[in-house]
Amino acid sequence: MEDQNQDCSNMQAARVNLVAPDLFQSPLSNNLSPTTHSLGQGVLTQNLDHMDQTIEFDFAWANALSCTSTGSWPWLHENLFLQGNGMLNWPDELNSLPLDPLELVQDTAQDTAQDTRLSLSSFGVSAPQEAVTDVHSSAQPAALDTPITANIQRDTFPGSALEEKDETRRLRHTDTTDPRGEMLLQVKLVEELVTHPGNYSSTPMSRLSQSLHWQSMSIRIAETFHFDSCPSEDSKFLLFKILEMYRENFSPLWPLLSGKDFDFDRLHPLLFLALVSIGCMYGSPQQCKFGNILHEHIRDHVADSLIGLEEGGDDLLWLGQTRLLTQVAALYFGQRRAFSYAQHLGAIIVAQARRMDLFSKLGSVPTGAVSIEQQLASWHNDESRKRLAFGILRADIFASVLLNTRPLLSAEEIYLDLPADDEIWQQLDKIPQDQLITRLRAELPGTLSLPFCDLVRVAEDRDETLLHMNARGYELLIFGLQGHVWRFSHDRTMFPRLTGLSDGAVLENSIPFSSFDRRHSILSSSQPDQLGITFRQMNDLRRDRRHISEALQKWEQNFTAVRTTPKFTKDRSSVLSSLILLHISYLRLSAPLADLHSAAYTLMDKKIFDNKKWQTLYEWAKGPEAIQAVEHVQHIWSLLYHEINQASHDKAKFNLLAFAGLHHAAVVVWAFVGAHQEQTSELPELRGLENMATIPLKRDFNGPILRNVVRLYKRLIPRGWYSFAAVAEYLAAHPFPEYHVASPL
């Protein structure tokens, strides 16, 4: 054991000293799990110029190293898929395949080697060969046991390459025709960009000096990263143009910054670079490459080396904004080790916010004898802090929903009124001051009625009525309920252990408060076997479980009543986010998502999944709770499919909930259709889209259904989260194993 630990430590130490090569090669790497020091910079991936070349893909490599073993699916997913760059272009084959579900279904209901499905090689994964595993199934696909082998290629560099004293001089004479030499120049340039002394000086640079600095760096970046699409005369404005790409594409999803803030003179240099790293993700492949390297340098910097700044008395709003955007960018774009850094940065951000007392100051009204400029400046500062606070809540819930982890932040802690209207905030640089004051005062009666923590308490009380809110208010409210959803979704055996009843049975059996009686206690159980397992009543726990379902139903009823009003229809992104989270909440409460994901990744990794868990999942898939779960899968599918077909000017922007919801939906459908050989009247069907016939949810249609999930991923965003699509493609080719119940002797 000591030798294994020593080997693991040596490999991790060697890994940290490697220089990041090009970003566009393979979705995988044989990098180890995060080190405990600063999570290291590690190795990025190289250029993948030929997507049609088969790359063997071995999920079992992680099992060979004791330091990478894990029992939780998010970390296995990260080890398998998020060790390189997730920003690969989608395979060309994907563009030529139909999106409509029945275009494949009508061709065939059986999976064959000659059908039109996407192979895993489209994502850098080769067809399986042969292997043996111990999966208890009666009709197991031949390819199920086949290991997927990884052929990892990477450049290696001396461990001290970036630590040598003459590094700068050596790089000046590097042969840029050598890919490794070119990469060294690129990494060095980004390192210089992030660590420039002017970024952290107590005396900010003048506007002219800062502008000249960014223009100079823009020219060098365009040259070093070969931005061919950028004319030489415009290259000095490159960073400013990328900032506008961020404002157009990502800012509506995360409205942290006002319209006035998109001025490099108002932005802290490191925050400016964080925005640039995200804006690059909407550009060319070379811009994505630059953005990924920049993201990793910023991420390492804000996660580890700025603790000293927090001890000062200066306003650290910019640092919180930088950390938050870096955290969510890692998740949005499938960055290397995104799950690890999302949790790491999330904990740091929450701690910093509490230190700043970010969650406990109500917004101030811009009134009084002071000038309009002073009123608006005070309001702008309060609103910026408030939006950072709610942004931290949203990111925390995103991570919780995706990774099935307990939220770090409770709604009880947020004693803030709701943010102002997003339209006002984002157009702050265009609205005249007198009109702005008038609009803010007009919103005041509705926005300052109750702090957020009280809104959540009202939603949780069955006898209270929700207040009228705008679309963003309803969205934040359902975010605030997720802590209770996690309580009853992360442990599916809670009620069977304690009461002997399933979660569904607990909801069906209503217990009034007056029914509590000491005669039902453990000391006087009415069970026939007094010496056997003793179940408890757990009346309070059962009431709490019903309360969260009732709170979700109350939210849904109120939201449905107002969602078609003009005030709501203008904010389609928020409405879509709210509805997806609603159905994800129901899905988490009705399906054993963690176990389903673990089963899927266990098959992919060629490990043995516990036979009792297979039986439990199979029984769930055949039961009534599975039908309820599939109904919510249908809602998620329909919401996403119909929205991507909206006119571009009306189309909502898809946040991380779209990807998380589709990932959870895929594994639920995989288990459900795999457990049903034939369609019966009791079973749901995948709703037909655009007046097409419905798709039967039975085993023969596993492949067509899940390959349309892959197509839907492609339509949601051109780049990013290919890893979830790769998982869906694997499940399409490997149906849920049929559990064989042995006949009694």
PATOR-421038 format. One record per residue (C-alpha): x, y, z negated; residue in one letter. Coordinates in steps of 0.02 Angstrom, whole numbers, plus 32768, in hexadecimal, padded with zeros to 4 digits. Each point is the difference from the previous one (the first is absolute). Layout:
REM residues N
XYZA/...
END
This chain:
REM residues 745
800080008000M/808F80777FD9E/804C7FDD80AAD/7F5A80268056Q/7FED80A27FA1N/80B380308029Q/7FE47FDB80B9D/7F6280667FFFC/805780917FAAS/80907FFB807BN/7F8B80028095M/7F9E80917FB8Q/809E80627FDBA/803F7FE480B0A/7F5980348046R/7FFB80A87FA9V/80A48034804FN/7FC97FE080B1L/7FE080918075V/7F538009804EA/80087FCE80B8P/7F80802D8084D/7F4A7FF37FCEL/7FAD7FA98092F/80307F4A8003Q/7FA47F7E7F9BS/7F6F800C7F89P/80637F927F8BL/80A67FFF7FA9S/80547F897F8BN/801880887F7FN/7FE57FCE7F4DL/7F8080407F87S/801580AF7FB8P/808F80197F88T/7FD880457F55T/80728096800DH/7FB980778082S/7FB27F858078L/8094801D8071G/8006804480B0Q/80157F568050G/7FFF7FD280B6V/7F88803D8083L/7FE07FAB80A5T/8044801880AEQ/7FB6802980A8N/7F847F828044L/8009802580B8D/7FB47F5D803CH/7F5F7FD77FA5M/7FE47F69806FD/80997FA67FBFQ/7FD47F7B7F81T/8047801E7F53I/7FF67F6B7F8FE/7FAF802F7F60F/801D7F9D7F60D/7F9080247F6DF/805A7F7B7F9BA/80A380637FF4W/7FC380587F64A/7FE27F597FABN/80B77FD38014A/8033808A7F88L/7FC97FF87F4DS/800680BC7FF0C/7F7880178082T/7F817F847FBDS/7F5B804F7FD2T/7F517FC67FDDG/7FA680A08032S/7FCE801880B6W/803080B98010P/80B57FDA7FD9W/80057F6B8073L/7FB7806E8088H/808480837FDDE/808C7F7F8003N/7FC17FBA80A4L/7FC8809A805FF/803880A27FADL/80BC7FE98000Q/8019805E80A1G/7FA38088805BN/7F457FED8013G/7FF580848087M/80107F8C8094L/7FA08020809FN/7F717F88801AW/801F7F74807EP/7FCC802580B2D/7F947F638001E/7F9080507F7FL/7FCF808D8074N/7FC27F888085S/7F937F987F8CL/7F4780277FE8P/7FC7804E7F5DL/7F4C7FC68007D/7FEC7F627F97P/7F9B7F9C807DL/8076801B8091E/80697F777FB3L/7F727F9F7FB4V/7FA87FED80A6Q/809C7FB5804DD/80167F787F80T/7FD57FD47F4FA/80987F907FEEQ/80B480347FE5D/80747FBF8086T/80B38021802DA/7FC9804F80A4Q/7F7E807B7FBBD/801080BD8003T/803180117F4CR/809680637FC9L/808E7F937FC6S/8065802F7F69L/8091801C8076S/7FA780A08031S/802E803E7F54F/80AD7FB38001G/7FC37F557FC6V/801E7F5F805ES/7F8D7F6C8012A/80137F7F7F76P/80607F60801DQ/7FE97F777F80E/80077FE17F46A/7FAF7FA67F70V/7FA480477F6BT/7F877FC17F7ED/7F5F805D8022V/7F637FA27FCFH/7F93800A8099S/7F9D7F868067S/8013805680A9A/80A080607FF6Q/80408054809FP/80A27FB7803FA/805480A98004A/7FD280287F4EL/80977FAA7FB7D/807A804B8079T/808280737FB4P/801780A68054I/80BA801E800DT/805480A87FF6A/8090802E806EN/804080997FA6I/8080806B8059Q/804E80997FB5R/809C80668008D/80777FFA7F6ET/8072808A7FC5F/808780117F7DP/7FB480137F54G/805680A57FE1S/7FDC804D80A9A/7FA180957FBCL/806D80157F67E/80A9801B8050E/804880AD7FE8K/8028801680B8D/7F537FC68038E/7FD280A68050T/80A180098062R/7FF07F4C8038R/7F4E8017803CL/80328093806CR/806B7F8A8067H/7F837F718006T/7FDE7FB680AAD/7F49802C8018T/7FF07F7F808CT/800F7F7D7F77D/7F547FE47FB1P/804F7FF07F54R/8060809F8015G/7F66805C803CE/7F9E7FC07F6CM/8086803D7F89L/7FF180AD804AL/7F447FFE7FF1Q/80017FC57F4CV/8085807F7FD2K/7F9C808D804FL/7F637FD27FA0V/80647FF17F60E/804480AF801DE/7F51803F8023L/7FBA7FBC7F5CV/809280277F8DT/802580AF8042H/802C806D7F69P/7F8580868036G/7F727F867FE1N/801D80057F44Y/804B80AB7FE1S/7FB180677F77S/800A80938078T/7F9A7FD7809DP/8049802A80A9M/7FBE809A8056S/7F797FE68083R/807A8026808CL/80877F8D7FBBS/7F837F737FE6Q/7FBB801580AFS/80AD7FFD804EL/802D7F667F9AH/7F677F9F803BW/801D803680B4Q/80B57FC87FF9S/7FD07F577FB6M/7F767FED8083S/807E800E808DI/80737F807FAFR/7F6F7F887FDEI/7FC0800A80B3A/80AE7FDB8042E/802E7F777F85T/7F5A7FA3800DF/7FED801C80BDH/7F5A80598002F/7FF7800280BDD/7F5080478001S/803C809D7FA9C/80468082807BP/80A880447FCAS/7FBE80B27FF4E/7F767FC67F88D/80687F897F98S/802380847F7BK/7F4680027FD5F/7FF67F437FF1L/7FE37FF67F43L/7F7A80878007F/7FA47FA2808AK/80057F5F7F9CI/7FB980607F6CL/7F6B802D806DE/7FED7F48802CM/7FF17FDD7F47Y/7F8080897FEAR/7F957FC2808FE/80047F457FDAN/80257FDF7F49F/7FCD809B7FA1S/7F457FE08018P/80197F587FAAL/8063804C7F70W/7FD080B97FF2P/808380297F7EL/8040809B8058L/7F9880968031S/8008805480A8G/806F80867FB2K/807D7F7C7FC5D/80317FCB80B0F/808880838006D/80B17FC27FE9F/8022809B7F98D/7F7E7FC87F7FR/80317F498000L/808B7FB97F95H/80847FB78077P/7FEA7F4D7FC1L/7F42800C800FL/8017804680B0F/80697F68802DL/7F7F7F8A7FB5A/7F7B804C8071L/80757FEF8094V/80207F487FDAS/7F447FDF8007I/7FE3806C809AG/80837F9A805DC/7F907F677FF0M/7F8A804F807FY/808A8021807FG/806D7F9E8076S/805E7F607FCFP/809F80647FE7Q/7FA4807B7F90Q/7FBA7F6C7F9EC/80B07FC07FEDK/803B80A67FBCF/7F68800B7F8FG/80207F557FB5N/80B580257FD6I/7FCD80A87FB8L/7F747FAF7F9BH/80777F827FB1E/807E80867FCEH/7F7A806F7FB5I/7FB07F6B7FA9R/80A27FCC7FADD/802180B37FCEH/7F5980297FAFV/7FF47F567FADA/80A580087FA5D/806A809C8006S/7F9280947FD3L/7FDE7FD97F49I/806B80947FCBG/7F8F8078805DL/7F6B7FC77F98E/805580397F61E/7FFF80B58038G/7F76807E7FEBG/7FE5802280B9D/7F607FD6805AD/80147F4F8041L/7F627FFB8068L/806A7FE8809CW/80557F687FB3L/7F5A7FAE7FD7G/7FC1802380B0Q/809F7FB9804DT/7FF87F637F98R/7F487FE48022L/800F801580BCL/80997F8F8002T/7F9F7F7C7FA0Q/7F6880028072V/806C8008809DA/80537F5D7FCCA/7F557FAE7FF6L/7FB380528099Y/808B7FD38078F/80387F597FBAG/80AC803D7FCFQ/80867F8B7FC0R/7FD17FBC7F54R/7F6A80717FFEA/7FA77FA67F73F/809480097F8AS/802080B78020Y/7F47802B7FF7A/7FF67FB97F51Q/80A8804A7FCDH/7FD880AE803DL/7F4E7FF37FC0G/803C7FE77F4EA/807A80928010I/7F7B80748047I/7F827FDA7F77V/8084801F7F7BA/803380A58052Q/7F4A8037800FA/7FE07FE07F49R/809A80627FD4R/7FBF8090806AM/7F557FF27FABD/7FBA7FEE80AEL/7F5E7FA67FD2F/7FB680737F7CS/7FE880B18041K/7F5A80378048L/800480728097G/7FF980BB7FE3S/7F8680758055V/804F8085806FP/7FAF80957FA9T/803180917F91G/805580A88012A/809B7FBB8055V/801A801580BAS/7FBB7F86807EI/80B07FC88028E/80217FD47F4AQ/7F587FA77FF0Q/80227F978099L/80B27FDA7FCBA/7FC27FC17F58S/7F777F998052W/807B7FB98080H/80767FC47F79N/7F727FAF7F9DD/7FBA7FAE809CE/80AC7FBE8032S/80177FAF7F56R/7F507FB98005K/80197FB480ACR/80A27FB17FC9L/7FA77FB57F69A/7F757FB4806AF/807F7FCA8082G/805A7F9E7F79I/7F5B7FAE7FD1L/7FDC7FD080B4R/80AD7FB7801CA/7FF37FA07F5DD/7F5A7FB48035I/80417FD980AFF/808D7F9B7FB2A/7F877FAD7F86S/7F847FCE8088V/80897FC08073L/806D7FA67F81L/7F7B7FCC7F81N/805B805C7F74T/7FB980637F71R/7FF780BC8023P/808180637FA0L/7F8A80947FEFL/7F5280017FB3S/7F7480748035A/7FE980257F46E/80A480608008E/7FD18078808CI/7FAE80987FB0Y/7FF8806480A2L/7F748043806BD/7FF67FC380B3L/806D804F8086P/7FBF80898071A/7FBE7FDB80ADD/80887FB4806ED/7FD0806E8093E/8021809C7F99I/80A47FBC7FBFW/80457FCA80A7Q/7FCF80A38056Q/8043806F7F76L/807980548077D/7F7380348075K/7F7380397F8BI/800080BA7FD3P/801580207F45Q/7F56804F7FE3D/7FA77F6F8057Q/80687F847F9EL/7FCD804C7F59I/7F4A7FFE8034T/80057F498035R/805A7FCA7F62L/7F8280587F91R/7F717FB28063A/80477F537FDBE/801D80247F48L/7F597FC97FB3P/80107F518049G/80B97FE27FEAT/801680347F4AL/7F667FAD7FB5S/805A7F6B7FB4L/80B37FC27FF9P/80297F638061F/800A7F917F66C/7F4C802F7FD4D/7FC37FDF80B1L/80427F4F7FF1V/7FAB7FEC7F56R/7F5B8039804BV/80137F82808DA/801E7F767F82E/7F6580287F9AD/7F687FA68042R/7F8580847FC2D/80588098804BE/7FF1804B80ADT/8096802E8069L/801C80B88028L/8000803A80B4H/80B080078047M/8055801480A6N/80487F6C805FA/80AB80107FADR/7FAE80017F55G/7FA67F5C8021Y/80A17FB58043E/806180307F64L/7F747FBF7F92L/80087F518048I/80BD80077FECF/7FE080277F49G/7F997F617FECL/80897F8C803DQ/804D7FE47F55G/7F617FA67FCCH/7FFD7FA080A4V/80B07FC27FDEW/7FCF7FC87F51R/7F837F828045F/80567FD480A4S/80B37FD57FD1H/7FD17F6B7F92D/7F7C7F958055R/80057F7C7F76T/7FD180797F75M/7F497FD27FF2F/80147F458023P/80837FF77F76R/7F9E80627F80L/7F4A7FDB8029T/7FFF7F6A8073G/7FA5806A8082L/803B804280A7S/800980B98024D/7F667FF1806DG/7F9F7FA87F77A/802D80897F86V/7FB480828074L/7F627F9A8018E/7FE17FE47F47N/7FCD80A67FB1S/801B800B7F45I/7FAB808E7FA2P/805F80527F74F/7F867FC07F7DS/80267F4B8030S/80A17FFD7F9EF/7FF27F847F72D/80817FB57F8DR/7FB27F588023R/8057800680AAH/80AB80157FB3S/808E7F85800FI/7FE17FC07F4EL/7F547FBD802CS/800A7FD180B6S/7F6B7FA78049S/806B7F988075Q/7FE27F457FFDP/80B87FD97FE3D/802E80617F63Q/80B47FC28008L/801B802980B6G/801B80A68059I/7F9B80887FADT/7FBF808B806FF/7FD580AC7FC0R/7F7280758029Q/806D809B8023M/7F65806E800FN/806180A47FFFD/80767FC38088L/7F6D7FC48068R/7FAA80A97FEER/809F80598035D/80097F93809AR/7F4E802C8030R/802180B87FDDH/8087800D8085I/7F8C7FB18082S/7F7780787FCDE/80788094800BA/80327FCD80B1L/7F497FEE802FQ/7FD780AB7FB7K/8090804D8061W/7FC77FAB80A0E/7F4B803A7FECQ/803180B57FE1N/80827FFE808AF/7F867FB5807DT/7F8080877FD8A/8075808F802EV/807D7FB8807CR/7F9D8034809AT/7FF780B87FCFT/8065807B8069P/807580217F6EK/80347F498001F/80057FDD80BAT/808E807C8019K/80717F997F8ED/7FFA7F578055R/80A97FCA7FBCS/7FC880127F4CS/7F597FAC8022V/80567F6C8054L/807E7FF17F73S/7F757FFF7F7ES/7F9A7F7A8058L/80967F8F801DI/8032800E7F49L/7F4E7FD77FCCL/80027F5D8061H/80B27FD87FC9I/7FC280157F4DS/7F747F83801BY/807A7F8E805BL/807980037F6ER/7F747FD57F87L/7FBA7F718067S/809A7FAD804BA/80A07FB67FB2P/806C806E8070L/80A37FE27FA3A/7FEE7F43800CD/7FCA800780B6L/80978069802EH/80727F907F9BS/7FBD7F68805CA/801E805280A8A/80B180367FD9Y/80277F587FB2T/7FD47FAD80A5L/8069807E805FM/80927FE37F8CD/7FED7F42800AK/7FED7FEB7F46K/7F887F8E7FA4I/7F6380557FC0F/7FB17FB87F64D/7F7E7F7E802DN/7F86803B7F7AK/800780B08046K/7FDB7FBD80AEW/7F687FAA7FB9Q/7FC9809E7FA6T/8012806A809DL/7FA67F7F806AY/7F6F7FFA7F85E/7FF980BE7FFDW/7FFC800780BEA/7F6C7F898000K/7FA280617F7AG/7F8B80987FFAP/8087807C7FCAE/805D7FDF80A2A/7F65802E8063I/7FF780A47F9FQ/80B780218024A/7FEA7FE080BAV/7F71807C8005E/807780877FC3H/80827FC5807EV/7F7E801F8086Q/7FE680B27FC1H/80BC80238001I/80107FB980AFW/7F6C80648043S/803B80A47FB1L/80AD7FF2804CL/7FC97FBF80A9Y/7F7C8086801CH/8071808C7FC5E/808E7FD78077I/7F84800F808FN/7FCA80AF7FCEQ/80308094806CA/80AE803B7FD5S/7FC680A87FBCH/7F857FAC7F8AD/80687F6A7FCEK/802F7FEC7F4AA/80B47FE97FCDK/80247F567FB5F/80567FFB7F58N/80527F6D7FA8L/7F587FBB7FC8L/7FDC7FD080B5A/809A7F928006F/7FE87FB97F51A/7F487FDE8021G/80247FA780A3L/808B7F9A7FAFH/7F8C7FC67F74H/7F737FE2807BA/806D7F93806EA/802D7F867F76V/7F4B7FF57FC5V/7FC37FD680AFV/80907F858015W/7FCA7F9E7F66A/7F47800D8025F/80027FC380B4V/807E7F7A7FD4G/7F8A7FB57F81A/7F6A7FF88076H/80027F868090Q/7F548032803DE/7F95809B7FFEQ/7F617FF57F99T/7F7180777FE4S/8043802E7F54E/80A980388042L/801F80B1803EP/8041802A80ADE/807980858036L/7F8E8089803DR/7FFC801C80B9G/804C80A48035L/7FB3806E8085E/7F687F8D8013N/806B7F66801BM/7FD37F577FB8A/803B7FD67F51T/80977F917FE1I/7FE17F647F99P/806D7FF87F66L/80367F4B800BK/80A57FA6800FR/80067FF780BED/7FFF80BE800AF/808F801E7F86N/807B80308089G/7F9380798065P/7FC280597F65I/80AA801C7FB2L/8051803280A5R/7F81808A800DN/803B80397F55V/80AC80108051V/7FB68069808BR/7FA7806D7F84L/80A480217FA7Y/804A803880A4K/7F72807A801ER/800C804B7F52L/80B080418018I/807F7FE8808DP/808D7FE07F86R/800A7FC37F4FG/7FBD7F6E7F9CW/80277F848089Y/802A7F8C7F6FS/7F497FEC7FCEF/7FD67FDF80B6A/80877F7A8006A/7FB27FAC7F68V/7F5580028054A/804B7FB6809EE/804F7F737F9BY/7F5A7FDB7FAAL/7FAA7FFE80AAA/80717F728036A/7FF67FA47F59H/7F4E7FE77FBFP/7FDD7FF17F47F/802B7F4C7FCFP/7F687F947FE6E/80007FC17F4FY/7FE37F447FFAH/7F9F7FC87F68V/80347F517FD1A/7F727F837FEFS/7FEB7FB57F51P/80337F4B7FF0L/
END
